[in-house]
């Protein structure tokens, strides 16, 4: 029976992702608008935009290859697969044995490569510029993520997300400086991965500063909907990842019957709402940095993560 509940929980988790990803983006936009004194769009507006774009046929450039046709589906599929591995309202779902932090990082890298290839495929200057910036930032963001995963693996003995969350939930890890450094590194990587302020501004198309938007300027119709949905899934994924690792409370136990799930859903919604509010407040209070300062920002995140891993390794070797 526990296997059946795990399969049903996994299916419910995937359905929750499809509905919550555009809603989360709409809530963050609405909160930012309210903090700036504006009325703002309705929280359901991103979902309406996606449905409208999905009904439209994409327009491709004459010299576009199969990369431009396949890349949106690959990026959206990789983002959905990565998000499906991160636990939300319940533990012990069907994909829990595969919920490895390194695998999630690999799926995110796959989506990033697909976007960079799509940006360079047509040969426009903006697409190549955005792809070059994206990959240069990834050269620092990905090692920072891996180093933070190394810190968590040393403490929990595994990179499985369910096991890491269980170690935090049981209080066996305690309060450590290394965990604080890993958290700061993950927050910086999350900001860069989602093209949020101060690394990028998702609400602008200024050619001198844009990164993510530069690679999808040629997209339209269904392809644009898939790119936008992949970005929404990545934002939801990172907030779920942070809550699953550092706030692993309120989740239904592994193998729990469905009548325990509503409490897990309420806890999941509360954690997402708090993180969305914190993100909106952070972006409203800080300005975007110059694009040439982004490597310094990500380099600092990498150094903090590396320092946390080194301190933890030395302390465990000494004890």
C-alpha positions as CSV (number, residue, x, y, z in Angstrom):
1,X,0.0,0.0,0.0
2,X,2.9,2.4,0.7
3,X,4.1,1.9,-2.9
4,X,0.6,2.9,-4.2
5,X,0.5,6.0,-2.0
6,X,4.0,7.0,-3.2
7,X,2.9,6.7,-6.8
8,X,-0.3,8.7,-6.2
9,X,1.7,11.3,-4.2
10,X,4.2,11.6,-7.1
11,X,1.3,12.2,-9.6
12,X,-0.3,14.8,-7.3
13,X,3.1,16.4,-7.0
14,X,3.5,16.8,-10.8
15,X,0.0,18.2,-11.1
16,X,0.8,20.6,-8.3
17,X,3.9,21.8,-10.2
18,X,1.9,22.5,-13.4
19,X,-0.5,24.6,-11.5
20,X,1.8,26.3,-8.9
21,X,4.6,27.4,-11.3
22,X,2.7,30.1,-13.1
23,X,0.8,31.0,-10.0
24,X,4.0,31.6,-8.0
25,X,5.4,33.8,-10.7
26,X,2.1,35.8,-10.7
27,X,2.2,36.1,-6.9
28,X,5.8,37.4,-6.9
29,X,4.9,40.0,-9.6
30,X,1.8,41.1,-7.7
31,X,3.7,41.4,-4.5
32,X,6.5,43.5,-6.1
33,X,3.9,45.8,-7.6
34,X,2.1,46.3,-4.3
35,X,5.3,47.0,-2.5
36,X,6.1,49.7,-5.2
37,X,2.7,51.3,-4.7
38,X,1.1,49.9,-7.9
39,X,-1.9,47.8,-8.4
40,X,-0.1,45.2,-10.4
41,X,-1.3,42.4,-12.7
42,X,-3.6,39.6,-11.4
43,X,-1.7,36.7,-9.9
44,X,-3.3,34.4,-12.5
45,X,-2.1,36.6,-15.5
46,X,0.9,34.4,-16.2
47,X,-1.3,31.3,-16.5
48,X,-3.6,33.2,-18.9
49,X,-0.6,34.3,-21.0
50,X,0.7,30.7,-21.2
51,X,-2.7,29.5,-22.4
52,X,-2.9,32.2,-25.0
53,X,0.6,31.5,-26.3
54,X,0.0,27.8,-26.5
55,X,-2.8,28.3,-29.0
56,X,-0.5,30.2,-31.3
57,X,1.8,28.8,-34.0
58,X,5.5,29.6,-33.6
59,X,7.2,31.8,-36.2
60,X,10.7,30.6,-37.0
61,X,13.5,32.4,-38.9
62,X,14.4,31.1,-42.3
63,X,17.8,29.8,-41.2
64,X,16.5,28.2,-38.0
65,X,17.5,24.6,-37.6
66,X,16.0,21.7,-35.7
67,X,17.6,23.1,-32.6
68,X,15.2,26.0,-32.4
69,X,12.3,23.6,-32.7
70,X,13.5,21.0,-30.2
71,X,15.2,23.3,-27.6
72,X,12.0,24.6,-26.0
73,X,10.6,21.1,-25.4
74,X,14.0,19.9,-24.0
75,X,14.3,22.9,-21.6
76,X,10.7,22.6,-20.4
77,X,11.0,18.8,-20.0
78,X,14.3,19.1,-18.1
79,X,12.9,21.7,-15.8
80,X,9.8,19.6,-15.1
81,X,11.9,16.5,-14.5
82,X,14.1,18.3,-12.1
83,X,11.2,19.8,-10.2
84,X,9.5,16.4,-10.0
85,X,12.5,15.1,-8.0
86,X,12.2,17.8,-5.3
87,X,9.8,16.9,-2.5
88,X,7.0,19.2,-1.8
89,X,4.1,18.2,0.5
90,X,5.1,14.6,1.2
91,X,8.2,12.5,1.6
92,X,8.8,9.1,0.1
93,X,7.3,9.7,-3.3
94,X,7.8,7.4,-6.2
95,X,10.8,9.3,-7.5
96,X,12.4,9.8,-4.0
97,X,15.3,7.3,-4.7
98,X,16.2,9.4,-7.7
99,X,15.9,12.7,-5.9
100,X,19.6,13.4,-6.0
101,X,20.9,17.0,-5.7
102,X,23.6,16.3,-8.3
103,X,21.0,14.9,-10.7
104,X,18.9,18.0,-10.2
105,X,21.9,20.2,-11.0
106,X,22.6,18.1,-14.2
107,X,19.0,18.6,-15.4
108,X,19.2,22.3,-14.8
109,X,22.5,22.4,-16.8
110,X,20.8,20.5,-19.6
111,X,18.0,23.2,-19.8
112,X,20.6,25.9,-19.8
113,X,22.6,24.4,-22.6
114,X,19.4,24.0,-24.6
115,X,18.6,27.7,-24.1
116,X,22.1,28.8,-25.1
117,X,22.0,26.7,-28.3
118,X,18.6,28.1,-29.2
119,X,19.9,31.6,-28.7
120,X,22.9,31.0,-31.0
121,X,21.0,29.0,-33.6
122,X,19.5,31.8,-35.6
123,X,22.7,33.9,-35.5
124,X,21.3,37.1,-34.1
125,X,23.6,39.4,-32.1
126,X,21.4,39.5,-29.0
127,X,21.0,35.7,-29.0
128,X,24.8,35.1,-29.1
129,X,25.4,37.8,-26.5
130,X,22.8,36.3,-24.1
131,X,24.2,32.8,-24.6
132,X,27.8,33.9,-23.9
133,X,26.7,35.7,-20.7
134,X,24.6,32.8,-19.6
135,X,27.4,30.2,-20.0
136,X,30.0,32.5,-18.4
137,X,27.8,32.9,-15.4
138,X,27.1,29.2,-15.3
139,X,30.9,28.5,-15.1
140,X,30.8,30.0,-11.6
141,X,27.2,29.1,-10.6
142,X,27.4,25.4,-11.2
143,X,30.6,24.9,-9.1
144,X,29.0,26.9,-6.3
145,X,26.0,24.5,-6.4
146,X,28.2,21.4,-6.4
147,X,30.3,22.7,-3.5
148,X,27.2,23.4,-1.5
149,X,26.0,19.9,-2.3
150,X,29.3,18.6,-1.1
151,X,28.8,20.3,2.2
152,X,25.4,18.8,2.6
153,X,26.6,15.4,1.6
154,X,29.4,15.5,4.2
155,X,26.9,16.3,6.9
156,X,24.0,14.0,5.8
157,X,26.1,11.3,4.3
158,X,24.2,11.4,1.0
159,X,23.0,13.8,-1.7
160,X,19.5,12.5,-1.7
161,X,17.1,15.3,-0.9
162,X,14.7,13.2,1.3
163,X,17.7,12.0,3.4
164,X,19.1,15.5,3.7
165,X,15.7,16.9,4.7
166,X,15.3,14.1,7.3
167,X,18.7,15.0,8.8
168,X,17.7,18.6,9.2
169,X,14.2,17.6,10.5
170,X,15.6,15.3,13.2
171,X,18.0,18.0,14.4
172,X,21.1,15.9,13.9
173,X,23.0,18.5,12.0
174,X,22.6,21.3,14.5
175,X,23.7,24.9,13.8
176,X,26.9,25.1,11.9
177,X,28.8,27.8,10.2
178,X,29.2,25.6,7.1
179,X,25.5,25.3,6.7
180,X,25.1,29.1,6.8
181,X,27.8,29.5,4.2
182,X,26.2,26.8,2.0
183,X,22.8,28.5,2.4
184,X,24.2,31.9,1.2
185,X,25.9,30.2,-1.7
186,X,22.7,28.4,-2.7
187,X,20.7,31.7,-2.4
188,X,23.2,33.4,-4.7
189,X,23.0,30.6,-7.3
190,X,19.2,30.6,-7.1
191,X,19.2,34.3,-7.9
192,X,21.5,33.8,-10.9
193,X,19.7,30.6,-12.2
194,X,16.4,32.4,-12.3
195,X,17.7,35.6,-13.8
196,X,16.4,37.7,-10.9
197,X,17.6,41.0,-9.5
198,X,20.5,41.9,-8.9
199,X,21.9,39.5,-11.6
200,X,19.2,40.1,-14.2
201,X,15.8,41.8,-14.5
202,X,13.1,39.6,-15.9
203,X,10.9,42.6,-16.6
204,X,13.2,44.4,-19.0
205,X,14.4,44.0,-22.5
206,X,17.3,46.5,-22.3
207,X,19.9,45.0,-24.7
208,X,22.9,46.1,-22.7
209,X,21.9,44.2,-19.5
210,X,19.5,41.3,-20.4
211,X,20.7,37.7,-20.3
212,X,17.8,35.3,-20.2
213,X,15.5,37.4,-22.4
214,X,18.2,37.9,-25.1
215,X,18.2,34.2,-25.9
216,X,14.4,33.9,-26.4
217,X,13.8,37.1,-28.4
218,X,13.2,35.0,-31.5
219,X,10.7,32.7,-29.8
220,X,7.0,33.0,-30.3
221,X,3.8,31.1,-30.0
222,X,4.1,27.7,-28.4
223,X,7.9,27.9,-28.2
224,X,7.7,31.1,-26.2
225,X,5.1,29.6,-23.9
226,X,7.5,26.6,-23.2
227,X,10.4,29.0,-22.5
228,X,8.3,31.0,-20.1
229,X,7.0,27.9,-18.4
230,X,10.5,26.5,-18.0
231,X,11.5,29.7,-16.3
232,X,8.5,29.5,-14.0
233,X,9.3,25.9,-13.1
234,X,12.9,26.8,-12.3
235,X,11.8,29.5,-9.9
236,X,9.4,27.1,-8.2
237,X,12.1,24.4,-8.2
238,X,14.6,26.6,-6.4
239,X,12.1,27.7,-3.7
240,X,11.1,24.1,-3.2
241,X,14.7,23.1,-3.0
242,X,15.5,25.6,-0.4
243,X,12.4,24.7,1.7
244,X,13.0,20.9,1.3
245,X,16.6,21.3,2.6
246,X,16.5,24.0,5.2
247,X,12.7,24.0,6.1
248,X,11.8,20.3,5.8
249,X,8.9,20.6,8.2
250,X,5.2,19.9,7.8
251,X,5.6,17.3,5.1
252,X,3.5,14.1,5.2
253,X,5.5,11.0,6.2
254,X,6.7,8.5,3.6
255,X,3.9,6.1,2.8
256,X,1.3,8.2,4.6
257,X,-2.3,7.9,3.4
258,X,-3.9,10.7,1.3
259,X,-5.8,12.1,4.2
260,X,-2.5,13.3,5.7
261,X,-1.7,15.3,2.5
262,X,-3.8,18.4,3.1
263,X,-1.7,19.3,6.1
264,X,1.4,18.9,4.0
265,X,-0.1,21.0,1.3
266,X,-0.9,23.8,3.8
267,X,2.7,23.7,5.1
268,X,4.0,23.7,1.5
269,X,1.9,26.7,0.6
270,X,2.9,28.6,3.7
271,X,6.6,28.0,3.0
272,X,6.3,29.0,-0.6
273,X,4.3,32.1,0.3
274,X,6.9,33.2,2.8
275,X,9.8,32.7,0.3
276,X,7.8,34.5,-2.4
277,X,7.3,37.4,0.0
278,X,11.0,37.5,0.9
279,X,12.0,37.4,-2.8
280,X,9.6,40.2,-3.7
281,X,10.9,42.3,-0.8
282,X,14.5,41.7,-1.7
283,X,14.0,42.6,-5.4
284,X,12.0,45.8,-4.4
285,X,14.8,46.9,-2.0
286,X,17.9,46.3,-4.2
287,X,19.0,47.6,-7.6
288,X,20.3,45.5,-10.5
289,X,24.1,45.4,-10.6
290,X,26.2,46.0,-13.7
291,X,26.6,42.9,-15.8
292,X,30.4,43.0,-15.4
293,X,29.9,42.7,-11.6
294,X,27.9,39.4,-11.8
295,X,31.1,37.2,-12.0
296,X,32.3,38.9,-8.8
297,X,28.9,38.1,-7.2
298,X,29.0,34.5,-8.2
299,X,32.7,34.2,-7.5
300,X,32.0,35.3,-3.9
301,X,29.2,32.6,-3.7
302,X,31.7,30.0,-4.9
303,X,34.3,31.0,-2.4
304,X,31.8,31.0,0.5
305,X,30.6,27.5,-0.5
306,X,34.2,26.3,-0.8
307,X,35.1,27.8,2.5
308,X,32.1,26.1,4.2
309,X,33.1,22.7,2.7
310,X,36.7,23.1,3.7
311,X,35.8,24.1,7.3
312,X,33.4,21.2,7.6
313,X,36.0,18.8,6.2
314,X,38.7,20.0,8.5
315,X,36.4,19.9,11.6
316,X,35.2,16.4,10.8
317,X,38.7,15.2,10.2
318,X,39.8,16.7,13.6
319,X,37.0,15.0,15.4
